[in-house]
Amino acid sequence: MRTASQEKQSLAPAAQASIRRAPSIKHQSRSKRFYFDVGLGSVCLSGRDTGGAYCLLEVSLAPGMAVPRHTHTREDEVYFVLAGELEVSVGEKTFVLRPGDTLLAPRDIPHELRNSGDATNHYLLVFSPSGFEEFIMATAVPAPDNAVAPTEPPAAAVENVHKLATDYGIVFG
């Protein structure tokens, strides 16, 4: 059995160059919450925290709320469901994720998601490499501490999403 050090040494030089260490230990108490176009969430870890390797978001969608079909051209997206149900279509395949389920949506493949359950869901999103959190923060609207996932998207948040998407490598449709 190979050690992690031996495994890293066997990687091609280009792959080794892309492996970065987080700049420091990061502990974050509950993050400030925002309305992310159709959902409610927070940025748990940004690219600054992870050396640019990834960002981590925590998100909730109310029943029936959906993110329309779109494509990320710069990052891969991973979903990990904590509570409720999340239906995700990636390319031509549709998956219904429940607590404990994980799904990877690779960059350059159109995908869409919606809460297909009857209760607000709760899930984690990882984008790799980081950068998507900058789009989120450019388009988010602050939410009060006691906010619940919206049943109608805040108009200002949706307008900002469509206005800024292409600047961040996101294509709708």
N, C-alpha and C positions, 0 to 999 in steps of 0.2 A: 504494500500500500504506500502511495506517495504522500509526502507531507505537503502542506500548503505552499511552503517555500519551493519545493521541487516542482510543484505544479506551476507556480508563477514563472520559474526559470524556464519551463518548457514552452511558454507562450511565445509567439512570434514577437519580434521587437515592436512592431506597430501596435499590437494588442497591449504589450507592456506599457507603452507610452500613454495609452488611453486610460490606464488604471491610475486613479488619483486617490489620495487619502483625504479624509475630512480634515479641515484645518484645525479643529479642536473638538473637545467634548462639548456636546450641546444638550442641555436639559431645558425643555420648554414647558411651562405650565400651560394650562388651557389657553389656546391662542384666541386672539380677537376674531369675532365671527363676522362674516360678510354674506350678502346675497350675491351668489354667483349666477347671473342671469336667471336660470330656472330653479336653482337650489340654494341651500344654506350651507356654509362651511367655513373652513379656516385653512391657512397654510401652516402646516405643522413643522416642516423643514423646507428651507429654500436651498437653492444652489450654493449660496454663500455658506450654508451649514455643512454641505456635503462635498465640497470641492468641485461642484458642478456636475457630479455624477447623477444626481436625481433630485426631485422634489417630492414631498409627501403632502397630500391634501386629505382632509377629512370632510366628507360631504353627506348631506341628507336631501332626499327628494320626497315631496308629498306624493300620495297616490295619484297616478295618472300623469304626473309631470314628466316631460321628455326633453332630451337634448337632440336636436335634429341632426340628420346625416351630415357628417363632416369628415375631413381628412387632416391629420397632422402630418406635416412634411418634415418636421425636425426631431420628433421624439416618439418613442414607443410609450404606450399607456397600459398600466396594469390596474385591474379592479380587484379588491378584496372586500367581500360583503361581511359586515359585522351583524346587521339586523335587517329584517325585512327581505324584500325581493327586488332584484334589478335585472331587467331584460336588456341584453346587449346584442345588437346585430353587428357583426364584423364581416365585411364583404357580403357574401350570400348566406352566411350561417348565422342562426339566432340561438342564443343561450339564455336560459333563465337561471340566474345566480341566486343562491340562498346563503345564509350564514355559513362561513367557512370556505365558500367557493372563491376561486381565483380565476381570472381570465386575462390573457395578454392580447392587446390589440396593437399589432405592429404599425409603425409609421407607414404612410403612403397607402394604407388600405382604408376605404371609407367605413365609418361605423356610426351608430346611433344608439341611444340608450333611453330607457324610461322605467319608471317605477310601475311595474305591472301588478303589484300587490295592492292590498287594501289598507295598509298602514304606512306611515313614513318609514323610509329605509335609512340605513346608515352604512356608509362604506368608505374605504380608503382608496385613494388614487395615487399611483406612483408614476411619474413621468421621467423618462430617462433618454437623453441627458436632461438636466434641469433647463429651465427657461420658460416653461409654461406658466409657472407661478407669477412671472412678470406680467403675462397677459391677464391672468386672473386679477392681479392687483390693479392693473390699469382699467379694468372693466367692472370691478366689484363695487358694491354699494354697502357702506357700513350697516350692520344689523345690531339691534339692541341685544343686550346680554340674554334676555328671556325670549328671543325670537324663535319662531318655529319655521320649518320649511314652508315657503310660500306656495299657495295653491294657484296663484297667478304671478307670472314673473314681473318684477318691478320694471316699468317701461324704460327708465334711464339705463338700467343694466343691460337690457336686450339691445338697445340702440347702440351702446358702446361696443358690445360684442361684435356686431356686424360691421361697425365702422373700423375697428382695429384688427380684426381677424387676420387679414392678409399680411399685415405688418409682422405678425408672429408665426407665419407659415401655416395658417389654418384656412382651409377652403371649405365653404359650406356647399351642400348640394350633392 
